[in-house]
Amino acid sequence: MTTVVLADDEALLRKALASLLPLEGEITVLAEAEDGEAAVQATLRHRPDVLVIDLEMPGVDGLGAVAEIRRARPEQVILMLTRHARPGVLRKALKLGVQGFVSKSAEPAHIVSVIKTLHAGRRWIDPDVSALAIVDDCPLTDREIDVLRVTGEGYSVADIATRLHLAEGTVRNYLSNAMQKTQTRTRHEAARYAREHDWF
């Protein structure tokens, strides 16, 4: 029997999976979570064999939740559900040690077989997810992406520096590089351009 915690903000999908997964294989759903914060709490409380978590959730997203869980439970096996895996996001998730990626449109039977694969110590990335991730035309470095992401949330250079633990001059350099690479005039335009191109 494999135990799982299910985390997804789409209640319909989460409830459907919670009902269908046990029917498809020897799976016990220990708990459900509707956002990243609840996912962290449920995973640390129930210690499932596999955490099945949606990438995009309100508040703390899937990546934020995984980072938090990894700090407390480095050995946790994680399967990430995604609609469209952007290259930068996939890279970040792999760096965080996520072992599997499955498209949210996958059949429950397929999700069950991937859960079993991960529980057995192997990895799995759906071919359609990996195909999207390989097409990486992003010229920005990880740090430039981090700075643009926070810029897009409306923070000042000083705030960005504080949030990312960088010097203000360093933040300005990253922003300047990003603006050159995206051929935009302002950091907000650069952030919008990066978002439109699914670079973060």
Contacts in CASP RR format, 6 or more apart in sequence:
PFRMAT RR
TARGET T0000
AUTHOR 0000-0000-0000
METHOD contacts of the structure
MODEL  1
MTTVVLADDEALLRKALASLLPLEGEITVLAEAEDGEAAVQATLRHRPDV
LVIDLEMPGVDGLGAVAEIRRARPEQVILMLTRHARPGVLRKALKLGVQG
FVSKSAEPAHIVSVIKTLHAGRRWIDPDVSALAIVDDCPLTDREIDVLRV
TGEGYSVADIATRLHLAEGTVRNYLSNAMQKTQTRTRHEAARYAREHDWF
1 26 0 8 1.000
1 27 0 8 1.000
1 28 0 8 1.000
2 26 0 8 1.000
2 27 0 8 1.000
2 28 0 8 1.000
2 49 0 8 1.000
2 50 0 8 1.000
2 115 0 8 1.000
2 116 0 8 1.000
2 119 0 8 1.000
3 27 0 8 1.000
3 28 0 8 1.000
3 29 0 8 1.000
3 30 0 8 1.000
3 46 0 8 1.000
3 48 0 8 1.000
3 49 0 8 1.000
3 50 0 8 1.000
4 21 0 8 1.000
4 27 0 8 1.000
4 28 0 8 1.000
4 29 0 8 1.000
4 30 0 8 1.000
4 48 0 8 1.000
4 49 0 8 1.000
4 50 0 8 1.000
4 51 0 8 1.000
4 52 0 8 1.000
4 115 0 8 1.000
5 29 0 8 1.000
5 30 0 8 1.000
5 31 0 8 1.000
5 32 0 8 1.000
5 33 0 8 1.000
5 39 0 8 1.000
5 42 0 8 1.000
5 43 0 8 1.000
5 46 0 8 1.000
5 48 0 8 1.000
5 51 0 8 1.000
5 52 0 8 1.000
6 14 0 8 1.000
6 17 0 8 1.000
6 18 0 8 1.000
6 21 0 8 1.000
6 29 0 8 1.000
6 31 0 8 1.000
6 32 0 8 1.000
6 33 0 8 1.000
6 52 0 8 1.000
7 14 0 8 1.000
7 32 0 8 1.000
7 33 0 8 1.000
7 34 0 8 1.000
7 35 0 8 1.000
7 36 0 8 1.000
7 38 0 8 1.000
7 39 0 8 1.000
7 42 0 8 1.000
7 43 0 8 1.000
7 51 0 8 1.000
7 52 0 8 1.000
7 53 0 8 1.000
7 54 0 8 1.000
7 57 0 8 1.000
7 62 0 8 1.000
7 65 0 8 1.000
8 14 0 8 1.000
8 17 0 8 1.000
8 33 0 8 1.000
8 34 0 8 1.000
8 52 0 8 1.000
8 53 0 8 1.000
8 54 0 8 1.000
8 57 0 8 1.000
8 81 0 8 1.000
9 34 0 8 1.000
9 35 0 8 1.000
9 54 0 8 1.000
9 56 0 8 1.000
9 57 0 8 1.000
9 58 0 8 1.000
10 54 0 8 1.000
11 34 0 8 1.000
13 104 0 8 1.000
14 32 0 8 1.000
14 34 0 8 1.000
15 32 0 8 1.000
16 108 0 8 1.000
17 29 0 8 1.000
17 52 0 8 1.000
17 108 0 8 1.000
17 111 0 8 1.000
18 29 0 8 1.000
18 32 0 8 1.000
20 108 0 8 1.000
21 27 0 8 1.000
21 29 0 8 1.000
21 108 0 8 1.000
21 111 0 8 1.000
21 112 0 8 1.000
21 115 0 8 1.000
22 28 0 8 1.000
22 29 0 8 1.000
23 108 0 8 1.000
24 108 0 8 1.000
24 109 0 8 1.000
24 111 0 8 1.000
24 112 0 8 1.000
25 112 0 8 1.000
27 112 0 8 1.000
27 115 0 8 1.000
30 42 0 8 1.000
30 46 0 8 1.000
30 48 0 8 1.000
31 42 0 8 1.000
31 45 0 8 1.000
31 46 0 8 1.000
31 48 0 8 1.000
32 42 0 8 1.000
33 39 0 8 1.000
33 41 0 8 1.000
33 42 0 8 1.000
34 57 0 8 1.000
35 57 0 8 1.000
35 58 0 8 1.000
35 59 0 8 1.000
35 60 0 8 1.000
36 53 0 8 1.000
36 57 0 8 1.000
36 59 0 8 1.000
36 60 0 8 1.000
36 61 0 8 1.000
36 62 0 8 1.000
36 64 0 8 1.000
36 65 0 8 1.000
37 59 0 8 1.000
37 60 0 8 1.000
37 65 0 8 1.000
39 51 0 8 1.000
39 53 0 8 1.000
39 57 0 8 1.000
39 60 0 8 1.000
39 62 0 8 1.000
39 65 0 8 1.000
39 69 0 8 1.000
40 60 0 8 1.000
40 65 0 8 1.000
40 68 0 8 1.000
40 69 0 8 1.000
43 51 0 8 1.000
43 69 0 8 1.000
43 73 0 8 1.000
43 76 0 8 1.000
44 69 0 8 1.000
44 72 0 8 1.000
44 73 0 8 1.000
47 73 0 8 1.000
49 77 0 8 1.000
49 119 0 8 1.000
50 77 0 8 1.000
50 78 0 8 1.000
50 79 0 8 1.000
50 115 0 8 1.000
50 118 0 8 1.000
50 119 0 8 1.000
51 69 0 8 1.000
51 76 0 8 1.000
51 77 0 8 1.000
51 78 0 8 1.000
51 79 0 8 1.000
52 79 0 8 1.000
52 81 0 8 1.000
52 111 0 8 1.000
52 115 0 8 1.000
53 62 0 8 1.000
53 65 0 8 1.000
53 66 0 8 1.000
53 78 0 8 1.000
53 79 0 8 1.000
53 80 0 8 1.000
53 81 0 8 1.000
54 62 0 8 1.000
54 80 0 8 1.000
54 81 0 8 1.000
54 82 0 8 1.000
54 104 0 8 1.000
55 61 0 8 1.000
55 62 0 8 1.000
55 63 0 8 1.000
55 80 0 8 1.000
55 81 0 8 1.000
55 82 0 8 1.000
55 83 0 8 1.000
55 85 0 8 1.000
55 89 0 8 1.000
55 93 0 8 1.000
56 62 0 8 1.000
56 82 0 8 1.000
56 83 0 8 1.000
57 65 0 8 1.000
60 68 0 8 1.000
62 80 0 8 1.000
63 89 0 8 1.000
63 92 0 8 1.000
63 93 0 8 1.000
63 96 0 8 1.000
66 78 0 8 1.000
66 80 0 8 1.000
66 93 0 8 1.000
66 96 0 8 1.000
66 97 0 8 1.000
66 98 0 8 1.000
67 96 0 8 1.000
69 76 0 8 1.000
69 78 0 8 1.000
70 76 0 8 1.000
70 96 0 8 1.000
70 97 0 8 1.000
77 99 0 8 1.000
77 118 0 8 1.000
77 119 0 8 1.000
77 121 0 8 1.000
78 97 0 8 1.000
78 98 0 8 1.000
78 99 0 8 1.000
78 100 0 8 1.000
78 118 0 8 1.000
79 98 0 8 1.000
79 99 0 8 1.000
79 100 0 8 1.000
79 101 0 8 1.000
79 102 0 8 1.000
79 111 0 8 1.000
79 114 0 8 1.000
79 115 0 8 1.000
79 118 0 8 1.000
79 124 0 8 1.000
80 93 0 8 1.000
80 98 0 8 1.000
80 100 0 8 1.000
80 101 0 8 1.000
80 102 0 8 1.000
81 102 0 8 1.000
81 103 0 8 1.000
81 104 0 8 1.000
81 111 0 8 1.000
82 89 0 8 1.000
82 101 0 8 1.000
82 102 0 8 1.000
82 103 0 8 1.000
82 104 0 8 1.000
82 129 0 8 1.000
83 103 0 8 1.000
83 104 0 8 1.000
83 105 0 8 1.000
84 132 0 8 1.000
84 198 0 8 1.000
85 101 0 8 1.000
85 129 0 8 1.000
85 132 0 8 1.000
85 133 0 8 1.000
86 132 0 8 1.000
86 133 0 8 1.000
86 198 0 8 1.000
86 199 0 8 1.000
86 200 0 8 1.000
87 132 0 8 1.000
87 133 0 8 1.000
87 134 0 8 1.000
87 135 0 8 1.000
87 136 0 8 1.000
87 138 0 8 1.000
87 198 0 8 1.000
87 199 0 8 1.000
88 133 0 8 1.000
88 136 0 8 1.000
88 138 0 8 1.000
88 145 0 8 1.000
88 199 0 8 1.000
88 200 0 8 1.000
89 200 0 8 1.000
90 101 0 8 1.000
90 129 0 8 1.000
90 130 0 8 1.000
90 132 0 8 1.000
90 133 0 8 1.000
91 133 0 8 1.000
91 142 0 8 1.000
92 142 0 8 1.000
93 101 0 8 1.000
99 118 0 8 1.000
99 121 0 8 1.000
99 122 0 8 1.000
99 123 0 8 1.000
99 124 0 8 1.000
100 114 0 8 1.000
100 118 0 8 1.000
100 123 0 8 1.000
100 124 0 8 1.000
100 125 0 8 1.000
101 124 0 8 1.000
101 125 0 8 1.000
101 126 0 8 1.000
101 129 0 8 1.000
101 130 0 8 1.000
102 110 0 8 1.000
102 111 0 8 1.000
102 114 0 8 1.000
102 124 0 8 1.000
102 126 0 8 1.000
102 129 0 8 1.000
103 126 0 8 1.000
103 128 0 8 1.000
103 129 0 8 1.000
106 114 0 8 1.000
106 126 0 8 1.000
114 124 0 8 1.000
117 123 0 8 1.000
117 124 0 8 1.000
118 124 0 8 1.000
125 133 0 8 1.000
137 197 0 8 1.000
138 145 0 8 1.000
138 194 0 8 1.000
138 197 0 8 1.000
138 199 0 8 1.000
139 181 0 8 1.000
140 148 0 8 1.000
140 177 0 8 1.000
140 178 0 8 1.000
140 181 0 8 1.000
140 182 0 8 1.000
140 194 0 8 1.000
140 199 0 8 1.000
141 174 0 8 1.000
141 177 0 8 1.000
143 174 0 8 1.000
144 174 0 8 1.000
144 175 0 8 1.000
144 177 0 8 1.000
144 178 0 8 1.000
144 181 0 8 1.000
145 194 0 8 1.000
145 199 0 8 1.000
145 200 0 8 1.000
146 164 0 8 1.000
147 160 0 8 1.000
147 164 0 8 1.000
147 166 0 8 1.000
147 171 0 8 1.000
147 174 0 8 1.000
147 175 0 8 1.000
147 178 0 8 1.000
148 175 0 8 1.000
148 178 0 8 1.000
148 187 0 8 1.000
148 190 0 8 1.000
148 191 0 8 1.000
148 194 0 8 1.000
148 200 0 8 1.000
149 191 0 8 1.000
149 194 0 8 1.000
149 200 0 8 1.000
150 159 0 8 1.000
150 160 0 8 1.000
150 163 0 8 1.000
150 164 0 8 1.000
151 160 0 8 1.000
151 175 0 8 1.000
151 187 0 8 1.000
151 188 0 8 1.000
151 190 0 8 1.000
151 191 0 8 1.000
152 188 0 8 1.000
152 191 0 8 1.000
152 192 0 8 1.000
152 195 0 8 1.000
154 188 0 8 1.000
155 163 0 8 1.000
157 168 0 8 1.000
157 169 0 8 1.000
157 171 0 8 1.000
157 172 0 8 1.000
157 175 0 8 1.000
158 168 0 8 1.000
160 166 0 8 1.000
160 171 0 8 1.000
161 167 0 8 1.000
161 168 0 8 1.000
161 169 0 8 1.000
161 170 0 8 1.000
161 171 0 8 1.000
164 171 0 8 1.000
166 174 0 8 1.000
175 187 0 8 1.000
175 190 0 8 1.000
178 187 0 8 1.000
178 190 0 8 1.000
178 194 0 8 1.000
179 185 0 8 1.000
179 186 0 8 1.000
179 187 0 8 1.000
179 189 0 8 1.000
179 190 0 8 1.000
182 189 0 8 1.000
182 190 0 8 1.000
182 193 0 8 1.000
182 194 0 8 1.000
184 190 0 8 1.000
184 192 0 8 1.000
184 193 0 8 1.000
194 200 0 8 1.000
END
